[in-house]
Amino acid sequence: MKIDTCWSRIGDWGDRSCAELPRVVTCRECPVHAAAAMDILDRPAPPSPAPPPPLPPAPPSQTATLLFRVGSEWYGLEPGEIAEIGERAVIHSLPHQRGGLVLGLVNVRGELVVCVSLASALQVPPETAPARRATPPRLLVLGRGARRLATPVDEVFGLHRYDPALLAEAPVLTSEGGRSHVRALLRWDQRTVGLLDAVTLLPALEKALA
């Protein structure tokens, strides 16, 4: 529908040459203007606008793990399984416990905590050459309450967030070994990180104390 907007040409908003203008005084009192207004109101509603594009998918859920190095291998453990991270402490050896999984006792803020070797529990091969360190060696305290164990690690990177969908399955082994405590593999900084299964690892460490 085409409407002649004469008021913008010869009326109040034009050159005021309309012959009816002296009689109606203003275009707003003119029946032509009123009829045009009614025509505009009677127009069918314009079609609904196109729906907005769908929102981008939500970012994948992420999980955090604490990355640390034992020998030449990198591992990750859920932060909830780690009570604290401290500086390396003197390990006081115990009788008949030399060279095995149990290293001895360490003083953790005034409390003696059993110190175990993750390198032994995970069967990490000895380093052929010293690795470059980004951080100094640390002492991880695993577990909570009275069931705490300490273990020395060679380096701690810190927390790392990852998408669980990107994990690779750990190889299935038929024999018992350190890799049986690795539940999945994570690619990080061009490295392969073994994510440890606290459900199997911590009981295995506690069993060594019996």
PESULQUI-V362475 format. One record per pair of residues at least 12 apart in sequence whose ideal C-beta (glycine too) atoms are under 6 Angstrom apart, sorted by the first residue. I is the first residue (numbers start at 0). GAP is how many residues later the second one is. D is the distance in Angstrom with one decimal. If there is no record, write none. Layout:
# PESULQUI-V362475
((I/GAP/D) (I/GAP/D))
This chain:
# PESULQUI-V362475
((2/33/5.0) (2/36/5.9) (6/20/4.0) (6/26/5.8) (10/16/4.1) (11/14/5.9) (11/15/4.6) (59/103/4.4) (61/99/4.4) (61/101/6.0) (62/101/5.4) (63/15/5.8) (63/95/5.1) (63/97/5.2) (64/95/5.8) (65/13/5.5) (65/16/5.8) (65/93/5.8) (66/90/4.0) (66/93/5.1) (67/85/4.5) (67/88/4.6) (68/85/4.9) (68/86/4.1) (69/48/5.0) (69/49/5.2) (69/54/5.2) (69/83/5.5) (70/48/5.5) (70/53/4.2) (70/56/5.2) (71/55/5.0) (72/51/5.1) (73/117/5.4) (73/119/4.6) (74/119/5.1) (74/121/5.5) (75/117/5.1) (75/119/4.6) (76/119/4.9) (80/61/6.0) (80/117/4.5) (81/58/5.9) (82/58/4.4) (82/61/5.9) (82/65/5.8) (83/57/4.8) (84/53/5.5) (84/55/5.9) (85/53/4.8) (87/49/5.0) (87/51/5.4) (88/17/4.4) (88/18/5.9) (88/50/5.8) (90/12/5.1) (90/13/4.5) (90/15/5.5) (90/24/5.2) (91/12/4.9) (91/13/4.8) (100/15/5.6) (100/16/5.5) (100/19/4.6) (100/20/5.7) (100/107/4.5) (101/14/5.7) (101/106/5.9) (102/12/4.5) (102/14/5.4) (105/44/5.0) (107/33/5.9) (112/35/5.4) (112/37/4.6) (113/35/5.7) (114/35/4.5) (115/33/5.4) (115/35/5.4) (115/89/5.2) (117/33/4.8) (121/56/3.4) (122/54/5.4) (122/55/3.5) (132/22/5.5) (134/20/5.3) (134/21/5.7) (136/17/5.4) (137/15/5.5) (137/18/4.7) (138/13/5.7) (139/13/5.6) (148/56/5.6) (161/24/5.9) (166/17/4.2) (166/19/5.9) (167/17/4.3) (169/12/4.5) (169/14/5.6) (169/15/5.7) (180/15/5.6) (180/16/5.5) (180/19/5.3) (180/20/4.3) (181/12/3.9) (182/12/5.6) (182/14/3.9))
